[in-house]
């Protein structure tokens, strides 16, 4: 998991969770009548029940005594590296969800497969 970054967190597709592993998402980042450093998130509880909570933009909960700081989930992807006939290394830029899938696609008509590397995004 990555430390909380508010600007990154409000981008579409970024997955959040609390430190205890509960899924969360930002639903409001411009609350009226409250300090502008607050956001409303919903935390998914058991059986997909959503609970609205107020957090500061630094990822800390507004409620005193709660220790469910927000974190950004990182995802692992795999990238194949190739070498052309002149000796230069390159990739196709295609990220694969599993190492096995990446290795099964290790052929490229313009070069020789070198290795598959793991990337955290």
N, C-alpha and C positions, 0 to 999 in steps of 0.2 A: 504494500500500500504506500501511497505517496502522501506527504504532508498536505494539509488543506491549502488550496490556492483558490480564493474566491473567483477571480477572473476566469480561471480555467473551469471551475465548477459550474459556472452559469452557462457554459457553452453546451449546445445540444449534443447529446450522446455521451457526455461524461457521466460515469457511474460513481455514486457516492455511497458511503456506508458509515455507520457509527463504529466506535472502537470495539463494540461487542459484536460487530458483524451484521447488524440490521441494515437492510437496504434503505436508502433515503434519496429524496430528490427535492430540489428547490422549486417551490411553486409561486413564490412572490419575493421580489428583491427590491421593491419600492413601496414599503408600507407607509401609509399616510398617518400622520399623527404620532409617529414614533421616530426615534433617532435614525438617521439614514445609514447607520452601520448594522441594521438588523435585517434578517431575512426570515421568511416562513418556509419551513421544509415539511415534508410529510415523511414519516418513518414507517416502513412496512413492518407490522407486527405479525404474530402467528396468523395463519390462514388468510393472508393478504389483507388484513385490516390496516388501513392507513390512519396514522395518528398525526395531527398537525402540531408542530412545535416551533418555537421561536428560537433562532440562533443569531449570534453575532456573525458578521462577515469574516471573522477570523476562524470560524469553525467551532467556537465554544458555545455551549448551550446558555440561553438566557436564564433558565431556572437555576436558582442556587441549589447546590447539592447534587445536581446531575453530572455525571462524568461520561457523557456520550458524545465526545468531540467527534466532529466530522472528519472523514478521510476520503481521499480519492482512490478508487480502485484502479490498480494498474492492470493492464492486460499483456499477456505474453504472445508474441507473434514470431514467426520464423521467416528468414530471408535467405535466398540462395545467392551465393557469390560465384561468378564465372570469371574465366581468364580468356582473353582473345588471343589470336595467333601472334600479335605483337608483344604479348606479355602484360598488357594492361588488365586490371581487375575492374569488374563492373557488376551491377545487379539489374534485374528487370524492374525492380521497384515493387514487385508483387509480394505482399505480406500474406503468409499462410497461418491458419489457426493452429496447426499442429506440426511438429517436427517430421512426423511420418509422412504427412501430406506434402510438405516441402520437398523432402527427399525423393518422394515418388515422382516429382516433377522436375528432377534435376537436369533434364536435357534441355539444351538451347542450341539452335542451329548456328549461332554466331560464335560460340566459344565452348570451353571445356569447364565442366562443373568442378569447383574447388572445395566448397564446404557450405554448410547451412549454419547461419548464426542466429542466436536467440536475441530478441529485442523486447524491452519492456516499454509499453506505450501508456 
